[in-house]
Structure formats: C-alpha cells, structure tokens
Amino acid sequence: MARWEAGIALTMIGTREQLEERLGYQFSRPELLERALTHSSAIPELRAVHVAEGASGHLPQDNEQFEFLGDAVLDMLASEYLIALFPEWSEGQLSKSRARLVNARALELAARRLRLGEHFRLGRGEEKTGGRDKPALLADAFEAVIAAVYLDGGLFAAREVLRHSLFEKALEERGERIADSDRKSALQEFLQGRGQPPAEYRVAGESGPDHQKKFQIEVWVGGECLASAEGTTKKEAEQRAAHTGLERLEQAAAAAANE
C-alpha cells in the first residue's frame, strides 16, 4: 500500500533500498531519486504542504526536467553502446537501431522490470486513473531515473545502470532484430554508392501450417539472384537475405580491390 499525505501518494515506505538494489546503484543524494519519481500531478499538494509547514529550502519539483536530461543521456550512451558492439555499422544503421533500443516501448518495459510504478509520487487523481501502470508515465520515469543516476554518480554510473537494466535486456529480447535492424537499407546504400539498381525482393516459396508459416525470400539485383533466406515473416526473411547478399557483395568488392 502507498502512504498518503495531504492527498498525495508518496513513495512506498522502506522501498527505496529495494529500488536501489534493482538499479544496482546506491544514491549519495536520495532526493534526486525522489524527484525523478515525482509526477507533476503531485506538485500542487506537495507545495501546499511545504508552505503550510513553513519548510525551508526549494519548493518540491516534478520530474519533467529530469526526463529531458535523461533522454539526452540515453541517446549518448545508447550510441556509445551500439558503436562498441557493432563497429562496422553505418550511421544510418546506428541511428535506426538506437531508435529501436531506446523507444518508448523499450523504456516502458525497463521501467516495469525495475517496478518503478510502485515508487511514483502521484496526485490523488492520477493515482485513481491508474497512473502507476500508464506506459507513458513509466517510460518518462525511466528517463528521469537515468538523469538522477547521472547527476548523482556521473556517466559511469548511468552507463552501468543502462547496460543491465535496458541495453542487455533489449538485445536478449530483440537482439536479432536490432543486429539486423537495417540490412535492407545497408544493402540499398551499398548499391547506390556503386551506381547499381535497387534490390528487389521476391517470395520464392512458403511452407508450414498457418500458425508456423515459413517464407523463402530471394533478393535480386540487376536481373540476378544475389541471395535467398528463410524466415517466419516476410520481413525477417528479407532482412536475412539482404544480410547474406550484402556480405557477398562486400567480399567481392574486397577481393577486387586486392587484385
């Protein structure tokens, strides 16, 4: 149960340490984490209490500025992570893969794994409408928490928290789709750079029952079949075919350069 004070659902008693354990990071300034988990709906009541009690210091603030900062930290560290993991990728591949790695759904899932919703400070209205489980609030709170970690412990701390709470999990769950996120675009860029026509993808065959369908896709360039691949969806098979085709073209180009 959440603790209530002046109409505000405050952080659950005794759970900051549990959250820090899930984050793998202990705050030197816990007030940063508290702000990261404070939704704007709680601010009017929190400030009213602050004034009524004659408290000194700054008025309570919500997590919106932290969301802004966390978004920037996420983009930078996701870029760094992908470059280290896939050093051969083009800027286009990296950009599109980063977008998948840190999209709203990925951030929401990371927030759910950390059970951030249990720690929100919400106004009573937001609490009643299920704010603790709203995807947008969860994604925003994850960004804000990353900003709090960064402000408290710097880039190293933020990097480590993101590595185990988001990046590695995303690769485990969607690794192949991220790793092959844009082989079709990479193949297209390769062909364009050499003045060749764009690739064409053709369905060469289908097999299996409807609930376990497999598709055979061929990728054609200049009237010739460059490669083929199989997948459980046409898009998956196209990406795999593009991946194989691009490797063959790159190997041929390297061999020609060495002659």
TORPA-976093 format. One record per residue: residue in one letter; x, y, z of N, C-alpha, C in turn. Coordinates in Angstrom, 3 decimals. Example, Ala and Ser with C-alpha at 12.3 -4.5 7.8 and 13.67 -1.06 7.14 Angstrom:
<pts>
PT:A:13.190:-5.690:7.800:12.300:-4.500:7.800:13.200:-3.300:7.800 .
PT:S:12.850:-2.250:7.080:13.670:-1.060:7.140:12.900:0.030:7.870 .
</pts>
This chain:
<pts>
PT:M:0.848:-1.201:0.000:0.000:0.000:0.000:0.882:1.249:0.000 .
PT:A:0.442:2.248:-0.753:1.170:3.503:-0.773:0.817:4.316:0.469 .
PT:R:1.735:5.152:0.897:1.491:6.047:2.019:0.913:7.346:1.464 .
PT:W:-0.130:7.826:2.107:-0.802:9.040:1.646:-0.546:10.181:2.614 .
PT:E:-0.349:11.365:2.038:-0.174:12.559:2.871:-0.717:13.745:2.091 .
PT:A:-1.709:14.422:2.651:-2.310:15.607:2.023:-2.761:15.337:0.603 .
PT:G:-3.342:14.157:0.368:-3.877:13.846:-0.953:-2.854:13.374:-1.949 .
PT:I:-1.628:13.079:-1.519:-0.562:12.676:-2.430:-0.149:11.251:-2.109 .
PT:A:-0.015:10.436:-3.162:0.506:9.088:-2.968:2.018:9.179:-2.943 .
PT:L:2.611:9.036:-1.758:4.049:9.185:-1.618:4.755:7.860:-1.848 .
PT:T:6.064:7.958:-2.029:6.864:6.761:-2.246:6.600:5.740:-1.148 .
PT:M:6.495:4.472:-1.542:6.173:3.418:-0.583:7.262:3.304:0.480 .
PT:I:6.850:3.115:1.719:7.764:3.107:2.854:8.749:1.942:2.742 .
PT:G:10.026:2.250:2.954:11.042:1.205:3.027:11.424:0.571:1.717 .
PT:T:11.028:1.180:0.579:11.314:0.519:-0.688:12.406:1.204:-1.510 .
PT:R:12.923:2.344:-1.043:13.994:2.977:-1.815:15.190:2.054:-1.927 .
PT:E:15.531:1.381:-0.829:16.662:0.461:-0.853:16.415:-0.699:-1.829 .
PT:Q:15.172:-1.157:-1.896:14.843:-2.235:-2.832:15.008:-1.758:-4.271 .
PT:L:14.573:-0.535:-4.545:14.736:0.006:-5.887:16.211:0.187:-6.215 .
PT:E:16.976:0.685:-5.274:18.413:0.841:-5.498:19.073:-0.507:-5.781 .
PT:E:18.594:-1.535:-5.109:19.137:-2.874:-5.363:18.823:-3.332:-6.783 .
PT:R:17.591:-3.064:-7.239:17.234:-3.437:-8.611:18.027:-2.614:-9.624 .
PT:L:18.262:-1.349:-9.299:19.054:-0.495:-10.178:20.527:-0.882:-10.175 .
PT:G:20.966:-1.481:-9.079:22.390:-1.754:-8.941:23.178:-0.493:-8.640 .
PT:Y:22.509:0.472:-8.004:23.157:1.748:-7.714:22.570:2.341:-6.441 .
PT:Q:23.446:2.813:-5.547:23.006:3.444:-4.304:23.263:4.943:-4.379 .
PT:F:22.237:5.734:-4.138:22.331:7.184:-4.267:23.026:7.825:-3.075 .
PT:S:23.929:8.754:-3.384:24.510:9.608:-2.344:23.528:10.708:-1.971 .
PT:R:22.725:11.116:-2.969:21.705:12.149:-2.737:20.342:11.564:-3.099 .
PT:P:19.691:10.898:-2.159:18.403:10.251:-2.436:17.328:11.195:-2.934 .
PT:E:17.480:12.489:-2.638:16.471:13.447:-3.085:16.397:13.517:-4.613 .
PT:L:17.488:13.161:-5.299:17.459:13.126:-6.762:16.542:12.015:-7.261 .
PT:L:16.627:10.863:-6.624:15.744:9.759:-6.996:14.300:10.108:-6.671 .
PT:E:14.085:10.767:-5.540:12.724:11.154:-5.162:12.119:12.099:-6.194 .
PT:R:12.914:13.054:-6.656:12.400:13.974:-7.672:12.118:13.234:-8.984 .
PT:A:12.989:12.307:-9.345:12.801:11.554:-10.587:11.500:10.775:-10.597 .
PT:L:10.980:10.471:-9.425:9.760:9.667:-9.309:8.539:10.509:-8.935 .
PT:T:8.687:11.835:-8.981:7.593:12.736:-8.616:6.890:13.248:-9.864 .
PT:H:5.650:12.828:-10.045:4.861:13.258:-11.198:4.300:14.663:-10.957 .
PT:S:4.073:15.377:-12.053:3.583:16.758:-11.934:2.257:16.854:-11.188 .
PT:S:1.464:15.771:-11.218:0.170:15.797:-10.530:0.308:15.929:-9.022 .
PT:A:1.466:15.577:-8.475:1.671:15.649:-7.031:2.151:17.018:-6.564 .
PT:I:2.603:17.856:-7.494:3.268:19.097:-7.116:2.370:20.090:-6.379 .
PT:P:1.130:20.366:-6.821:0.318:21.347:-6.087:0.160:20.996:-4.614 .
PT:E:-0.129:19.730:-4.324:-0.309:19.326:-2.934:1.006:19.353:-2.163 .
PT:L:2.087:18.902:-2.802:3.384:18.907:-2.130:3.819:20.324:-1.765 .
PT:R:3.590:21.264:-2.678:3.989:22.648:-2.406:3.097:23.282:-1.342 .
PT:A:1.824:22.897:-1.354:0.920:23.420:-0.322:1.370:22.957:1.062 .
PT:V:1.753:21.699:1.168:2.254:21.159:2.437:3.542:21.866:2.835 .
PT:H:4.428:22.058:1.833:5.712:22.714:2.077:5.509:24.105:2.671 .
PT:V:4.602:24.875:2.085:4.336:26.241:2.552:3.649:26.222:3.912 .
PT:A:2.656:25.319:4.067:1.897:25.259:5.325:2.796:24.908:6.502 .
PT:E:3.787:24.074:6.252:4.686:23.647:7.323:5.836:24.626:7.534 .
PT:G:5.908:25.649:6.664:6.981:26.632:6.795:8.346:26.041:6.540 .
PT:A:8.379:25.041:5.676:9.648:24.366:5.393:10.588:25.299:4.645 .
PT:S:11.859:25.154:4.920:12.871:25.965:4.240:13.359:25.220:2.999 .
PT:G:14.123:25.926:2.196:14.684:25.284:1.008:13.778:25.431:-0.197 .
PT:H:14.189:24.772:-1.298:13.454:24.875:-2.552:12.104:24.172:-2.460 .
PT:L:11.155:24.704:-3.221:9.852:24.040:-3.326:10.008:22.709:-4.058 .
PT:P:9.164:21.733:-3.741:9.223:20.449:-4.444:9.059:20.638:-5.950 .
PT:Q:9.761:19.821:-6.723:9.718:19.905:-8.179:9.370:18.548:-8.773 .
PT:D:8.766:18.582:-9.970:8.424:17.320:-10.636:9.613:16.818:-11.446 .
PT:N:9.388:15.730:-12.176:10.495:15.055:-12.857:10.642:15.449:-14.330 .
PT:E:9.940:16.481:-14.786:9.945:16.782:-16.223:11.308:17.230:-16.739 .
PT:Q:12.030:18.037:-15.986:13.381:18.428:-16.416:14.312:17.221:-16.427 .
PT:F:14.116:16.321:-15.468:14.931:15.110:-15.438:14.649:14.229:-16.653 .
PT:E:13.394:14.195:-17.100:13.068:13.441:-18.318:13.865:13.981:-19.497 .
PT:F:13.921:15.306:-19.604:14.648:15.963:-20.696:16.127:15.579:-20.658 .
PT:L:16.727:15.666:-19.490:18.142:15.333:-19.350:18.368:13.839:-19.585 .
PT:G:17.502:13.016:-19.025:17.646:11.569:-19.179:17.572:11.137:-20.626 .
PT:D:16.738:11.804:-21.418:16.624:11.497:-22.839:17.964:11.721:-23.536 .
PT:A:18.642:12.810:-23.206:19.941:13.116:-23.815:21.009:12.109:-23.377 .
PT:V:21.008:11.754:-22.098:21.978:10.768:-21.594:21.746:9.412:-22.258 .
PT:L:20.472:9.026:-22.391:20.128:7.775:-23.056:20.643:7.727:-24.484 .
PT:D:20.389:8.796:-25.239:20.826:8.826:-26.635:22.341:8.683:-26.750 .
PT:M:23.064:9.407:-25.903:24.521:9.353:-25.975:25.058:7.972:-25.618 .
PT:L:24.570:7.413:-24.514:25.099:6.132:-24.064:24.621:4.975:-24.939 .
PT:A:23.422:5.086:-25.518:22.972:4.067:-26.472:23.842:4.105:-27.717 .
PT:S:24.207:5.302:-28.175:25.093:5.449:-29.331:26.450:4.812:-29.040 .
PT:E:26.987:5.109:-27.894:28.276:4.549:-27.480:28.220:3.024:-27.427 .
PT:Y:27.138:2.501:-26.867:26.977:1.052:-26.717:26.916:0.366:-28.081 .
PT:L:26.142:0.923:-28.994:25.983:0.308:-30.311:27.266:0.389:-31.127 .
PT:I:27.976:1.501:-31.046:29.242:1.631:-31.777:30.249:0.602:-31.284 .
PT:A:30.296:0.381:-29.970:31.217:-0.615:-29.417:30.827:-2.030:-29.830 .
PT:L:29.521:-2.279:-29.917:29.042:-3.626:-30.220:29.070:-3.926:-31.717 .
PT:F:28.798:-2.908:-32.530:28.730:-3.092:-33.984:29.607:-2.045:-34.672 .
PT:P:30.931:-2.168:-34.558:31.834:-1.129:-35.079:31.786:-0.967:-36.592 .
PT:E:31.261:-1.958:-37.297:31.239:-1.880:-38.763:29.995:-1.184:-39.305 .
PT:W:29.062:-0.831:-38.454:27.788:-0.281:-38.924:27.929:1.141:-39.447 .
PT:S:27.043:1.468:-40.407:26.983:2.823:-40.938:26.199:3.724:-39.985 .
PT:E:26.256:5.027:-40.243:25.497:5.975:-39.420:24.000:5.678:-39.483 .
PT:G:23.516:5.330:-40.675:22.092:5.031:-40.822:21.669:3.828:-40.003 .
PT:Q:22.482:2.774:-40.031:22.164:1.582:-39.240:22.163:1.902:-37.750 .
PT:L:23.169:2.663:-37.328:23.272:3.003:-35.914:22.081:3.852:-35.455 .
PT:S:21.696:4.810:-36.281:20.586:5.697:-35.912:19.287:4.919:-35.750 .
PT:K:19.004:4.047:-36.715:17.746:3.306:-36.664:17.753:2.274:-35.536 .
PT:S:18.903:1.684:-35.276:18.988:0.711:-34.183:18.877:1.402:-32.829 .
PT:R:19.466:2.599:-32.727:19.328:3.359:-31.473:17.870:3.707:-31.217 .
PT:A:17.161:4.073:-32.275:15.740:4.399:-32.124:14.961:3.210:-31.591 .
PT:R:15.321:2.004:-32.012:14.650:0.810:-31.508:15.060:0.511:-30.071 .
PT:L:16.324:0.754:-29.780:16.849:0.410:-28.461:16.254:1.281:-27.366 .
PT:V:15.962:2.555:-27.677:15.500:3.482:-26.639:14.117:4.045:-26.960 .
PT:N:13.311:3.309:-27.722:11.962:3.813:-27.994:11.088:3.717:-26.747 .
PT:A:9.909:4.305:-26.823:9.049:4.396:-25.642:8.694:3.028:-25.080 .
PT:R:8.457:2.060:-25.966:8.098:0.721:-25.504:9.259:0.069:-24.752 .
PT:A:10.478:0.228:-25.260:11.647:-0.345:-24.587:11.841:0.272:-23.211 .
PT:L:11.633:1.593:-23.111:11.788:2.273:-21.823:10.697:1.850:-20.848 .
PT:E:9.492:1.696:-21.360:8.393:1.233:-20.502:8.699:-0.150:-19.927 .
PT:L:9.175:-1.058:-20.775:9.489:-2.415:-20.304:10.604:-2.390:-19.267 .
PT:A:11.604:-1.537:-19.480:12.683:-1.410:-18.495:12.131:-0.897:-17.172 .
PT:A:11.231:0.072:-17.238:10.614:0.611:-16.021:9.815:-0.458:-15.294 .
PT:R:9.127:-1.295:-16.043:8.349:-2.374:-15.421:9.264:-3.398:-14.758 .
PT:R:10.387:-3.709:-15.397:11.331:-4.650:-14.780:11.847:-4.095:-13.455 .
PT:L:12.045:-2.780:-13.405:12.518:-2.134:-12.175:11.390:-1.853:-11.181 .
PT:R:10.143:-2.060:-11.624:8.947:-1.817:-10.809:8.889:-0.358:-10.334 .
PT:L:9.188:0.546:-11.267:9.193:1.969:-10.919:7.823:2.462:-10.494 .
PT:G:6.760:1.901:-11.083:5.417:2.358:-10.754:5.100:2.295:-9.279 .
PT:E:5.698:1.341:-8.588:5.458:1.201:-7.145:6.001:2.399:-6.362 .
PT:H:6.902:3.149:-6.973:7.611:4.206:-6.244:7.180:5.607:-6.646 .
PT:F:6.236:5.734:-7.564:5.792:7.050:-8.008:5.192:7.865:-6.862 .
PT:R:5.392:9.186:-6.926:4.629:10.115:-6.096:3.611:10.761:-7.036 .
PT:L:2.340:10.482:-6.794:1.263:10.914:-7.678:0.223:11.709:-6.927 .
PT:G:-0.463:12.607:-7.656:-1.642:13.235:-7.103:-2.759:12.205:-7.029 .
PT:R:-3.740:12.479:-6.191:-4.817:11.505:-5.984:-5.550:11.174:-7.290 .
PT:G:-5.780:12.176:-8.144:-6.484:11.930:-9.398:-5.713:10.997:-10.307 .
PT:E:-4.414:11.206:-10.414:-3.582:10.339:-11.257:-3.506:8.937:-10.683 .
PT:E:-3.486:8.854:-9.368:-3.486:7.540:-8.717:-4.768:6.779:-9.050 .
PT:K:-5.903:7.467:-8.988:-7.187:6.807:-9.229:-7.351:6.351:-10.671 .
PT:T:-6.676:7.017:-11.597:-6.810:6.648:-13.013:-5.717:5.685:-13.469 .
PT:G:-5.046:5.060:-12.514:-4.072:4.018:-12.858:-2.731:4.532:-13.313 .
PT:G:-2.311:5.681:-12.781:-1.053:6.285:-13.195:0.162:5.399:-13.022 .
PT:R:0.136:4.531:-12.034:1.300:3.678:-11.770:1.549:2.661:-12.889 .
PT:D:0.522:2.453:-13.710:0.638:1.448:-14.761:0.568:2.050:-16.161 .
PT:K:0.557:3.376:-16.266:0.455:4.016:-17.580:1.790:3.935:-18.321 .
PT:P:1.783:3.414:-19.548:3.035:3.267:-20.304:3.836:4.557:-20.429 .
PT:A:3.161:5.670:-20.724:3.881:6.930:-20.915:4.559:7.390:-19.626 .
PT:L:3.862:7.254:-18.502:4.450:7.661:-17.224:5.639:6.788:-16.861 .
PT:L:5.536:5.505:-17.164:6.634:4.581:-16.876:7.856:4.907:-17.717 .
PT:A:7.654:5.141:-19.019:8.779:5.474:-19.898:9.433:6.782:-19.470 .
PT:D:8.606:7.787:-19.156:9.144:9.079:-18.715:9.917:8.948:-17.412 .
PT:A:9.386:8.146:-16.501:10.059:7.970:-15.213:11.402:7.277:-15.375 .
PT:F:11.488:6.337:-16.320:12.770:5.669:-16.550:13.817:6.683:-17.009 .
PT:E:13.443:7.563:-17.935:14.369:8.617:-18.369:14.782:9.490:-17.184 .
PT:A:13.818:9.840:-16.350:14.106:10.705:-15.208:15.044:10.023:-14.216 .
PT:V:14.847:8.738:-13.993:15.719:7.999:-13.070:17.145:7.937:-13.617 .
PT:I:17.290:7.754:-14.927:18.626:7.749:-15.525:19.299:9.104:-15.327 .
PT:A:18.525:10.177:-15.464:19.082:11.509:-15.207:19.526:11.638:-13.752 .
PT:A:18.734:11.107:-12.836:19.089:11.175:-11.414:20.379:10.416:-11.137 .
PT:V:20.519:9.249:-11.747:21.753:8.468:-11.584:22.936:9.251:-12.142 .
PT:Y:22.747:9.852:-13.311:23.816:10.636:-13.937:24.221:11.817:-13.048 .
PT:L:23.250:12.541:-12.511:23.558:13.697:-11.662:24.235:13.282:-10.363 .
PT:D:23.894:12.107:-9.879:24.442:11.637:-8.610:25.803:10.974:-8.775 .
PT:G:25.962:10.185:-9.843:27.177:9.380:-9.977:27.943:9.539:-11.267 .
PT:G:27.456:10.393:-12.168:28.177:10.627:-13.409:27.880:9.610:-14.501 .
PT:L:28.606:9.747:-15.596:28.369:8.901:-16.762:28.650:7.431:-16.487 .
PT:F:29.666:7.144:-15.715:29.991:5.736:-15.449:28.813:5.041:-14.786 .
PT:A:28.237:5.678:-13.788:27.100:5.076:-13.081:25.909:4.908:-14.013 .
PT:A:25.603:5.943:-14.797:24.472:5.861:-15.728:24.702:4.769:-16.760 .
PT:R:25.937:4.650:-17.236:26.279:3.626:-18.221:26.023:2.230:-17.668 .
PT:E:26.430:1.989:-16.440:26.258:0.666:-15.840:24.791:0.339:-15.596 .
PT:V:24.030:1.315:-15.108:22.600:1.089:-14.879:21.895:0.781:-16.195 .
PT:L:22.204:1.540:-17.233:21.572:1.310:-18.535:21.986:-0.027:-19.133 .
PT:R:23.235:-0.383:-18.946:23.720:-1.644:-19.520:22.896:-2.830:-19.033 .
PT:H:22.692:-2.930:-17.729:21.999:-4.130:-17.235:20.485:-3.974:-17.158 .
PT:S:19.991:-2.721:-17.114:18.536:-2.547:-16.995:17.842:-2.380:-18.339 .
PT:L:18.580:-1.978:-19.377:17.949:-1.719:-20.675:18.688:-2.381:-21.827 .
PT:F:19.956:-2.031:-22.036:20.642:-2.444:-23.256:20.755:-3.965:-23.388 .
PT:E:21.277:-4.624:-22.364:21.447:-6.078:-22.461:20.114:-6.792:-22.548 .
PT:K:19.121:-6.298:-21.818:17.786:-6.916:-21.863:17.175:-6.760:-23.250 .
PT:A:17.337:-5.581:-23.842:16.771:-5.348:-25.172:17.421:-6.258:-26.203 .
PT:L:18.710:-6.479:-26.078:19.390:-7.362:-27.022:18.986:-8.817:-26.812 .
PT:E:18.751:-9.197:-25.564:18.278:-10.555:-25.292:16.906:-10.784:-25.913 .
PT:E:16.028:-9.787:-25.792:14.648:-9.943:-26.241:14.479:-9.702:-27.735 .
PT:R:15.296:-8.745:-28.278:15.106:-8.368:-29.674:16.438:-8.284:-30.395 .
PT:G:17.384:-9.096:-29.933:18.743:-8.991:-30.438:18.866:-9.129:-31.939 .
PT:E:18.224:-10.144:-32.495:18.375:-10.373:-33.927:17.774:-9.225:-34.719 .
PT:R:16.652:-8.724:-34.261:16.018:-7.616:-34.972:16.851:-6.342:-34.864 .
PT:I:17.542:-6.141:-33.728:18.397:-4.976:-33.606:19.657:-5.167:-34.444 .
PT:A:20.270:-6.343:-34.332:21.511:-6.601:-35.057:21.305:-6.549:-36.562 .
PT:D:20.150:-6.976:-37.022:19.846:-6.945:-38.452:18.848:-5.844:-38.772 .
PT:S:18.828:-4.823:-37.896:17.741:-3.853:-37.950:17.580:-3.202:-39.310 .
PT:D:18.666:-3.013:-40.037:18.507:-2.362:-41.320:19.482:-2.869:-42.357 .
PT:R:19.552:-4.150:-42.513:20.391:-4.720:-43.559:19.856:-4.353:-44.936 .
PT:K:18.550:-4.220:-45.062:17.980:-3.822:-46.346:18.453:-2.409:-46.720 .
PT:S:18.440:-1.514:-45.749:18.912:-0.156:-46.022:20.405:-0.144:-46.317 .
PT:A:21.156:-0.967:-45.569:22.601:-1.037:-45.792:22.902:-1.559:-47.198 .
PT:L:22.155:-2.563:-47.635:22.335:-3.092:-48.986:21.998:-2.025:-50.020 .
PT:Q:20.904:-1.306:-49.776:20.498:-0.243:-50.694:21.584:0.833:-50.801 .
PT:E:22.167:1.218:-49.660:23.222:2.226:-49.653:24.443:1.735:-50.419 .
PT:F:24.772:0.463:-50.238:25.922:-0.124:-50.935:25.703:-0.068:-52.445 .
PT:L:24.513:-0.463:-52.892:24.211:-0.488:-54.326:24.191:0.924:-54.909 .
PT:Q:23.575:1.857:-54.194:23.515:3.237:-54.666:24.903:3.836:-54.812 .
PT:G:25.772:3.507:-53.853:27.134:4.034:-53.886:27.932:3.554:-55.075 .
PT:R:27.478:2.490:-55.706:28.181:1.925:-56.870:27.370:2.057:-58.148 .
PT:G:26.341:2.898:-58.083:25.542:3.161:-59.264:24.742:1.974:-59.769 .
PT:Q:24.440:1.032:-58.881:23.673:-0.142:-59.276:22.188:0.055:-58.983 .
PT:P:21.323:-0.702:-59.672:19.882:-0.570:-59.426:19.512:-1.076:-58.037 .
PT:P:18.370:-0.650:-57.509:17.958:-1.102:-56.166:17.629:-2.591:-56.147 .
PT:A:17.736:-3.170:-54.970:17.432:-4.591:-54.797:15.929:-4.832:-54.902 .
PT:E:15.589:-6.000:-55.364:14.186:-6.411:-55.474:14.011:-7.702:-54.683 .
PT:Y:12.955:-7.781:-53.888:12.717:-8.957:-53.039:11.520:-9.750:-53.581 .
PT:R:11.729:-11.048:-53.770:10.689:-11.896:-54.334:10.424:-13.080:-53.409 .
PT:V:9.154:-13.439:-53.254:8.783:-14.624:-52.479:9.040:-15.853:-53.352 .
PT:A:9.976:-16.696:-52.898:10.324:-17.894:-53.660:9.512:-19.101:-53.209 .
PT:G:8.926:-19.030:-52.042:8.138:-20.152:-51.557:7.648:-19.949:-50.141 .
PT:E:6.629:-20.731:-49.765:6.077:-20.725:-48.420:5.913:-22.174:-47.979 .
PT:S:6.059:-22.414:-46.677:5.896:-23.774:-46.161:5.359:-23.731:-44.744 .
PT:G:4.830:-24.878:-44.305:4.344:-24.997:-42.937:2.906:-24.574:-42.782 .
PT:P:2.279:-24.973:-41.643:0.892:-24.590:-41.361:0.789:-23.101:-41.100 .
PT:D:-0.438:-22.581:-41.110:-0.634:-21.144:-40.971:-0.017:-20.574:-39.698 .
PT:H:-0.064:-21.329:-38.598:0.451:-20.805:-37.335:1.969:-20.956:-37.214 .
PT:Q:2.597:-21.653:-38.173:4.056:-21.813:-38.171:4.605:-21.610:-39.584 .
PT:K:4.082:-20.633:-40.259:4.454:-20.373:-41.645:5.913:-19.947:-41.757 .
PT:K:6.559:-20.430:-42.823:7.919:-20.003:-43.133:7.944:-19.487:-44.563 .
PT:F:8.708:-18.410:-44.768:8.780:-17.778:-46.080:10.205:-17.841:-46.617 .
PT:Q:10.312:-18.165:-47.899:11.598:-18.166:-48.589:11.633:-16.929:-49.478 .
PT:I:12.604:-16.054:-49.237:12.715:-14.796:-49.967:14.041:-14.747:-50.723 .
PT:E:13.969:-14.294:-51.961:15.171:-14.075:-52.766:15.364:-12.578:-52.968 .
PT:V:16.619:-12.148:-52.952:16.928:-10.762:-53.248:17.640:-10.725:-54.599 .
PT:W:17.070:-9.924:-55.524:17.582:-9.829:-56.886:18.166:-8.443:-57.129 .
PT:V:19.294:-8.413:-57.862:19.936:-7.157:-58.230:20.366:-7.245:-59.695 .
PT:G:19.886:-6.322:-60.495:20.286:-6.301:-61.902:19.927:-7.562:-62.654 .
PT:G:18.778:-8.147:-62.332:18.333:-9.336:-63.046:18.957:-10.635:-62.574 .
PT:E:19.733:-10.604:-61.495:20.364:-11.808:-60.959:19.970:-12.004:-59.494 .
PT:C:19.805:-13.275:-59.116:19.509:-13.593:-57.715:20.791:-13.503:-56.907 .
PT:L:20.823:-12.577:-55.981:22.030:-12.351:-55.180:22.103:-13.303:-53.989 .
PT:A:20.955:-13.530:-53.341:20.934:-14.396:-52.156:19.490:-14.757:-51.836 .
PT:S:19.326:-15.765:-50.977:17.992:-16.141:-50.513:18.071:-16.484:-49.037 .
PT:A:16.933:-16.412:-48.359:16.892:-16.712:-46.922:15.473:-17.070:-46.526 .
PT:E:15.375:-17.697:-45.340:14.081:-18.129:-44.818:13.790:-17.400:-43.520 .
PT:G:12.503:-17.163:-43.258:12.117:-16.523:-42.008:10.672:-16.809:-41.678 .
PT:T:10.297:-16.540:-40.437:8.912:-16.786:-40.012:7.972:-15.674:-40.477 .
PT:T:8.539:-14.552:-40.932:7.766:-13.487:-41.575:8.518:-13.071:-42.828 .
PT:K:7.801:-12.414:-43.734:8.456:-11.950:-44.955:9.536:-10.922:-44.634 .
PT:K:9.261:-10.037:-43.679:10.241:-9.011:-43.326:11.512:-9.624:-42.761 .
PT:E:11.342:-10.624:-41.909:12.505:-11.293:-41.330:13.326:-11.963:-42.420 .
PT:A:12.652:-12.663:-43.345:13.360:-13.330:-44.432:14.056:-12.319:-45.340 .
PT:E:13.418:-11.178:-45.597:14.036:-10.137:-46.418:15.299:-9.592:-45.767 .
PT:Q:15.239:-9.353:-44.453:16.424:-8.854:-43.743:17.563:-9.870:-43.819 .
PT:R:17.241:-11.134:-43.651:18.282:-12.158:-43.696:18.876:-12.286:-45.093 .
PT:A:18.017:-12.219:-46.104:18.509:-12.285:-47.475:19.400:-11.090:-47.784 .
PT:A:18.970:-9.904:-47.310:19.774:-8.702:-47.522:21.114:-8.817:-46.814 .
PT:H:21.116:-9.371:-45.628:22.349:-9.562:-44.861:23.330:-10.450:-45.632 .
PT:T:22.847:-11.589:-46.124:23.705:-12.508:-46.879:24.176:-11.866:-48.179 .
PT:G:23.246:-11.195:-48.867:23.611:-10.546:-50.117:24.656:-9.460:-49.923 .
PT:L:24.508:-8.652:-48.870:25.466:-7.587:-48.596:26.841:-8.167:-48.288 .
PT:E:26.882:-9.241:-47.516:28.168:-9.873:-47.213:28.864:-10.336:-48.482 .
PT:R:28.106:-10.926:-49.399:28.697:-11.404:-50.654:29.238:-10.256:-51.490 .
PT:L:28.488:-9.182:-51.568:28.946:-8.022:-52.337:30.191:-7.397:-51.715 .
PT:E:30.199:-7.296:-50.394:31.359:-6.715:-49.710:32.590:-7.577:-49.887 .
PT:Q:32.406:-8.903:-49.814:33.541:-9.812:-50.039:34.070:-9.709:-51.463 .
PT:A:33.142:-9.613:-52.427:33.556:-9.480:-53.824:34.298:-8.159:-54.057 .
PT:A:33.811:-7.088:-53.415:34.441:-5.785:-53.569:35.833:-5.795:-52.942 .
PT:A:35.979:-6.462:-51.800:37.292:-6.550:-51.146:38.264:-7.354:-51.984 .
PT:A:37.775:-8.455:-52.566:38.630:-9.295:-53.410:39.101:-8.525:-54.647 .
PT:A:38.169:-7.753:-55.246:38.520:-6.975:-56.432:39.558:-5.906:-56.104 .
PT:A:39.437:-5.323:-54.914:40.360:-4.273:-54.511:41.754:-4.804:-54.276 .
PT:N:41.865:-6.082:-53.948:43.154:-6.707:-53.651:43.844:-7.275:-54.883 .
PT:E:43.130:-7.309:-56.010:43.730:-7.879:-57.231:44.769:-6.930:-57.834 .
</pts>
